[in-house]
Amino acid sequence: MARLRDIYKSKIIPELTKEFSYANPMAVPKMEKVVVSMGIGRATQDKKFLEAAKKELMMITGQMPVACKAKKSVSNFKVREGVETGLMVTLRGVRMYEFMDRLINLAIPRVRDFRGLNPNSFDGRGNYSMGLGEQSVFPEINPAKVEFQQGMNITFVTTARTDGEARKTLQLFGMPFRDLTSAKA
């Protein structure tokens, strides 16, 4: 069983129940899925960028990515309808908790000049999105073999009804949110 799932069951559920006074333990917010996506605009000129990104995303997540195709043709970006321009992986269950554990404890601390995640990146329905500028912060990626730097978007989908509940849930999982009160002073 994943370490973060054990922490969720033993520590996070009781703490959230106490703070938000849930009557039913099934009402406590939980992680539903984590979506990791990469937009690969360079793949329109050369397919090797798409293949390299697919291989690296598979190493990071432990799951085969799905190619996302362009819905419309845009001549300014040299994109035609149906051309693969991105990759996406949806993680659930044990893989989701293991990915979150590696992200929080290994990858985020390796980000250069990191001052905390923006606590305002919630969507109003309890989902949090963040971005990473490069894939080499993950320990699975050998920085010497990286052909090109590629950023990625990571979205945490929770069952929380409000952003406050989702923020507290992710904080208890260990997400290093930036304190905005000290940043303004």
N, C-alpha and C positions, 0 to 999 in steps of 0.2 A: 504494500500500500504506500502511496506517495506521502512524503513527510508533511506537506502542506495540508493534505486532506486530514491527517491525524490532528494537526494543530487546529484546523477548522472545527472538527468535531469536539475536541477536548477543551479548547480555550475560546475560540471566536464565537461559537453559538451561545455559550453562557453569558459572555460579556455583552453581545448585542441584545440578547433577551433582557438583560438587566438594564441596559442604557435606554432602549427604545420600548421597553415593557410589552413585549409580544406575549400574547396569551397562548399561542400555539407554536411549538418549535418548528413547524413546517413554514411558518410565516417569516422566519429569519432569512435575510438575503443570503444567497449563495452564488457562486460562480457558475454560469451556464456554459460559456464557451470563450475561447480566445481566438481572435482572427488576426493572422499575420499576413500582410500583403505588401507586395513590391510593385511599383510602377516602373516598367523598363522601356523607356522611350527609345533608347538606342537599338532595341531589338528590331525596329523597322528597317534599319540599314544592314544589320549583321545578326544572323541567328545565333552566333556563338555567345553573344551577351545573354540571350535568353537561356541557353543551355547551361552556362556557367552559373547564372543566378538560380536556376532550378536546382542544380546540384548543391549549391550552398544553402538554399532555403530548406532543402530536404535534410541536410546535415544538422541545421539549427533546430528544426522542429521534430525530426524523426518521422516525418510523414510526407508522402508525395504531394507536391503542390499542384494546383489546378491552374491551367493557363486561362487568363481572361482576355477576351477578344474585344476589339474596338467596335462600338455599336454604330458609329457614324464615320464617314470619311471627312478628314480635316486636311485640306491641302497645305495650310501654313505649317503644320507639324509633320507633313509627309506621311500621314496615316491613312490607310484605306480601311474600309469596313471589313471586318472579319480577320484582320491581322492581329496576332497575339502581341499585346502591349503590356501585360502584367501577369503576376503570379499571386495566388492566394492559398492559404492553408487555414482550415478551421480545426481547432484542437478542442477536444472534450475529454472528460473523465481523467484517467491517470496521466495521459500525455499532457493534458492542459496543466495539471498541478505540477508536473515535473518541469515543464517549460517555464511556468511562473517562478518556480524555485530557482532555476538557473538564471532567469532574467533578473530577479530581485537581488540574489546573492552573488552572482558572478559577473553578469554583463553590465548592469547599470553602474556598479562601482568602477568599472574599467573605462567608462566614458570620460574623455578629457574635459577638464574644467566643469565638472558636474556640480550643480548647486541645488539640486532637488527637482522633482517633477512639478509641473504646473498643476496646482490643485483646481484650476478652473476649467479644465478640459473635459468636463462632463457634458452630456448631451441633454440633460433635463429629464431623462428617463432612467438614470442609474447606470449608464454605460460610460466607460472612460476610454479615451483614445490618446495615444502618445506616439512619438516618432523617434527613430534612431537614425543618425546621419550616416552610419556605416555598419556593415555586417561583421566587421572584424573584432567587435567588442565581445562576441561570443567565443568561448574557449574552444569550440569545435572547429572554428575557422583558423587556418594557418595564415597569418598576415603576409608571409612571404609568397604564398601561392595565389593571393588575390589579384586578379587581372584588372579589375576596376572596382572603385568604391560604389556601393549601392545602398541607399537608405531603405528603410522599411517602416510601415505603419503597423501599430499593434493596438487592437481594440479589445477591451475587457468587457464582456457582456455579463451583467449580473441580473438577479431577479429583484433587486431593490426597486422600490417605488419612487424614491427621491434621491437626489444627488448626495444629500447629507448621509443617508444610510449607506450608499455605495462607497462614499469617501471613507467612512469609518470602517467598513468591511475591508476595503483594500489597505487601509492603514494597519489594520490588525494582521493582515497577511504579510506586512512588512514593506509596502510600497513607500519609498522615500519622498514624500510630498514636501515641497518647499513651503516654508512658513511665510505667508505674505505680510504679516504684521511687522516682522523684523526687517523685511526688504524695503518697506516704505520709509523707515526711520533713518 
